[in-house]
Amino acid sequence: MRISLCCAVMLLHVGAAAAAPPYRAGFTEIEVRGETPFPLAVWYPTQAAETTWPGGLFDVRAARNAPALPGRFPLILLSHGSGGDQFHQHDWGSQLAREGFVVAAPTHPGDSQGDVSGRGSDVQLTGRPWRIREALDTLKADPAVAPSIDTARIGMVGYSAGGYATVV
């Protein structure tokens, strides 16, 4: 009984905290100019009003090109699965930005929506981790994004082939 009551109280507390994120989601897109250029979607904390707009196959809710809040926030690199693109986990990107994270999601060349030319080859297997490294280097050098990143707190998450890239 006590354990159930404690769990219920904790869930109510977590639910109340999740109901009111402290920030709004900002969004910008930059191009990574490495060996093979590719787009990189970036969500970040802002106070600007969010709007809904089409992002590939999905409607995305964020404040496009809004000013970022001052301060440094943890960075999460978000890698899509085969056949995806930078918007396939847009809901994670925008929600994490509302919670105080910078989130960067690349479109992996050769293993993305509309370009499966490298699937099952070294483009996918070794290329994805290298594209993530190029994305990270680009973020750390970008004058608009870099000031928002706490370089001591960088993580990564991925789905399917993105999970593979995360483990590598």
ZIHUHU-V170449 format. One record per residue. N is the residue number from 1. SS is DSSP state (A for helix, B for strand, O for the rest). PSI is psi in whole degrees, 0 to 359 (999 if undefined). Layout:
n={N/N}
ss={SS/SS}
psi={PSI/PSI}
//
This chain:
n={1/2/3/4/5/6/7/8/9/10/11/12/13/14/15/16/17/18/19/20/21/22/23/24/25/26/27/28/29/30/31/32/33/34/35/36/37/38/39/40/41/42/43/44/45/46/47/48/49/50/51/52/53/54/55/56/57/58/59/60/61/62/63/64/65/66/67/68/69/70/71/72/73/74/75/76/77/78/79/80/81/82/83/84/85/86/87/88/89/90/91/92/93/94/95/96/97/98/99/100/101/102/103/104/105/106/107/108/109/110/111/112/113/114/115/116/117/118/119/120/121/122/123/124/125/126/127/128/129/130/131/132/133/134/135/136/137/138/139/140/141/142/143/144/145/146/147/148/149/150/151/152/153/154/155/156/157/158/159/160/161/162/163/164/165/166/167/168}
ss={O/A/A/A/A/A/A/A/A/A/A/A/A/A/A/A/A/A/A/O/O/O/O/B/B/B/B/B/B/B/B/B/O/O/O/O/O/B/B/B/B/B/B/B/B/B/O/O/O/O/B/B/B/B/B/O/O/B/B/B/B/B/B/B/O/O/O/O/O/O/O/O/B/B/B/B/B/B/B/O/O/O/O/O/O/O/O/O/O/A/A/A/A/A/A/A/A/A/O/O/B/B/B/B/B/B/O/O/O/O/O/B/O/O/B/O/O/O/O/O/O/A/A/A/A/O/A/A/A/A/A/A/A/A/A/A/A/A/A/A/A/O/O/O/O/A/A/A/B/B/B/B/B/B/B/B/B/B/O/O/A/A/A/A/A/A/A/O}
psi={312/319/316/317/317/316/318/318/317/317/320/318/314/317/320/320/321/338/336/79/148/344/176/164/125/161/140/164/131/160/131/123/65/212/315/111/145/155/150/114/137/123/148/160/138/174/1/154/135/149/166/134/157/132/89/239/354/153/128/139/112/169/105/131/30/158/138/152/147/152/172/135/152/147/135/123/132/112/122/165/173/136/3/190/186/346/359/335/38/328/322/313/311/321/319/324/321/336/0/29/152/132/130/127/112/161/117/117/136/354/55/175/125/353/91/21/336/5/131/5/186/338/321/312/318/336/319/309/323/323/325/318/317/320/315/315/319/316/316/341/349/124/336/326/320/320/343/351/128/100/351/351/84/131/177/146/149/164/132/242/332/328/321/312/324/315/319/999}
//
